[in-house]
């Protein structure tokens, strides 16, 4: 079985930890222009069901990709990610 064949639905991959900080939300907002108050305004966010700011969805996806890129299974199969 090749390594690419190991990439199946339901696969569980353990990565390093990554804490999302205030700095990450602000930097991502600046890079993308995604300044929705749920992401950057503590007072606004405190009045929502979340009660605090929430990371942008694409920030989370980007962090996941970065963490996955450090795993052995992705390093051996990075050509599959080229499109």
C-alpha positions as CSV (number, residue, x, y, z in Angstrom):
1,X,0.0,0.0,0.0
2,X,1.4,3.4,-0.9
3,X,1.3,6.3,1.5
4,X,-1.4,8.1,-0.5
5,X,-3.7,5.1,-0.1
6,X,-3.4,5.6,3.7
7,X,-5.3,9.0,3.4
8,X,-8.8,7.7,3.9
9,X,-12.0,9.2,5.3
10,X,-12.0,8.9,9.0
11,X,-8.2,8.8,9.4
12,X,-7.1,10.2,12.7
13,X,-3.8,12.0,12.7
14,X,-2.1,13.3,15.9
15,X,-0.3,16.6,15.5
16,X,1.5,19.0,17.7
17,X,-0.6,21.5,19.8
18,X,-1.2,25.0,18.7
19,X,-2.8,27.6,20.9
20,X,-4.7,30.3,19.0
21,X,-3.9,33.7,20.5
22,X,-5.3,37.2,20.2
23,X,-2.4,38.0,18.0
24,X,-3.4,35.3,15.6
25,X,-7.0,36.7,15.2
26,X,-5.8,40.2,14.7
27,X,-3.0,39.3,12.2
28,X,-5.4,37.1,10.2
29,X,-8.0,39.8,10.1
30,X,-5.4,42.3,8.8
31,X,-4.1,39.9,6.2
32,X,-7.6,38.9,4.9
33,X,-9.7,41.9,5.6
34,X,-12.1,39.7,7.7
35,X,-12.9,42.2,10.4
36,X,-16.3,40.8,11.5
37,X,-16.8,42.0,15.1
38,X,-17.3,38.4,16.2
39,X,-13.6,37.9,15.5
40,X,-12.1,41.3,16.5
41,X,-14.5,43.0,19.0
42,X,-14.5,41.5,22.5
43,X,-17.6,43.6,23.6
44,X,-19.6,42.5,20.6
45,X,-18.6,38.9,20.9
46,X,-19.5,38.9,24.7
47,X,-23.1,39.6,23.7
48,X,-23.3,36.6,21.4
49,X,-24.0,32.9,22.2
50,X,-20.2,32.3,22.1
51,X,-19.5,34.9,24.9
52,X,-16.0,35.5,23.5
53,X,-14.3,36.1,20.2
54,X,-14.2,33.3,17.7
55,X,-11.4,32.4,15.3
56,X,-12.1,32.9,11.6
57,X,-13.0,29.6,9.9
58,X,-10.2,30.0,7.3
59,X,-7.7,30.7,10.1
60,X,-8.6,27.4,11.7
61,X,-8.4,25.6,8.3
62,X,-5.0,27.2,7.7
63,X,-3.7,26.2,11.1
64,X,-4.9,22.6,10.5
65,X,-3.0,22.5,7.2
66,X,0.1,23.8,8.9
67,X,-0.1,21.2,11.7
68,X,-0.8,18.5,9.1
69,X,2.2,19.5,7.1
70,X,4.4,18.6,10.1
71,X,3.2,15.0,10.2
72,X,5.0,12.1,8.6
73,X,2.0,11.0,6.5
74,X,1.7,14.4,4.8
75,X,5.5,14.9,4.4
76,X,5.6,11.7,2.4
77,X,2.6,12.6,0.3
78,X,3.0,16.3,-0.3
79,X,2.7,15.9,-4.1
80,X,-0.9,14.9,-3.5
81,X,-1.6,18.4,-2.2
82,X,-0.3,20.1,-5.3
83,X,-3.7,19.8,-7.0
